[in-house]
Amino acid sequence: MVTMSDIEHALASPTGERAAATPAHLTAAVVADATRERLLDVRYAVVDAPPGPLVVAATDAGVVRVSFDPPDVAADELARRISPRIMEAPTLLDDVRRELDEYFDGRRTTFDVALDWRLVTGPFSRRVLTRTAAIPYGATSTYADIARDAGNAAASRATGNALGSNPLCILVPCHRVLRSGGGLGGYAGGLPAKRILLDLESA
Amino acid sequence: MQLPPFQAVYDAHRDVVWRFIVSVVGRADADDVFQETWLAALRAYADLRDVDRLRAWVMTIAHRKAIDEHRDRARRPTPAPTIGDDVPGDSGPDAYDGDDPLWQQVRALPAKQRAAVAHRFVADLSYADIGAAMNTTPDAARRNVHEAITKLRSTWSP
């Protein structure tokens, strides 16, 4: 005699296709369709790099974020600050991923990808980061020099804050800014990461 | 109120959506219905207000794509194949035989009962959420499940 609960138990026990996870090609297809229909405001990829995994995110305007945060933390920040319409889309970030790979291989000294500066909050921060972007590969500057060049020699703390909240780590090379005495200062990715980047560029 | 990243919604619910769709329309048509479900979800996402019921929300969309639109599409006349074309076999739910016999019987049930069973046992939804997904009352959702199980009980043996 088959009881109701026999049936319920059998229905609730995954078998065959119902035990399977979503096929990977479908996730790629959803992202591709969503991109074609312009339904995604932000796309991101996780990139393996010597200083640790990076989350690289882009809008239609360009790369908007390079973060040392874990992917879920980085995605939360982007959802809050730009748009919740965000998905992981590795193949759509091929250009910046290739440039980063070349940089970490020592084969690239400047980046050509378009940048979206919208996460830079104020005009002073923007001047600090614009000045920082001009520090050549292999060279360094100091917080005091950047503050002066950004138009406010007394604003070394604000300069430190602007560099500390640089949304475009590595592409805007805030790791090239050191303390006046030669100390490393700070870094969003941690000081070992800053050391790795400086050593890479001095090789 | 802050919407989580869409990727987080997708990661949390894609497998349950996938299994629901496979259960209701069969594996052969599941790819298309799955993609349509998530694109519709993404289109509606920015206007979503009830962040606490994301699973019920996405299952409502999956239900619409799997039952309503899938049925409409099946009703539309398909062009007759030209002689000499490779004629594919019938890929309707009833012809799907890569599945266990119980679920083949589920897919022979009326659409409402079939969907209610999948919502209940594959997606593990409450009757309130099943009612919301099917645009009916929790009581009607419960009746659909009950009638389905009564019917299966007369035809199925383990």
Interface residues (C-beta under 8 A of the other chain):
Chain A: V2 T3 M4 D6 I7 E8 A10 L11 A12 P14 T15 G16 E17 R18 A19 A20 A21 T22 P23 L26 T27 A29 V30 D33 A34 E37 L39 L40 D72 A75 D76 L78 A79 R80 S83 P84 R85 I86 M87 E88
Chain B: Q2 L3 P4 P5 F6 Q7 A8 Y10 R14 D15 V17 W18 R19 V22 S23 R27 A30 D31 F34 Q35 W38 L39 L42 R43 Y45 A46 G98 D99 D100 L102 W103 V106 V117 R120 F121 V122 D124 I149 T150 L152 R153 W156 S157 P158
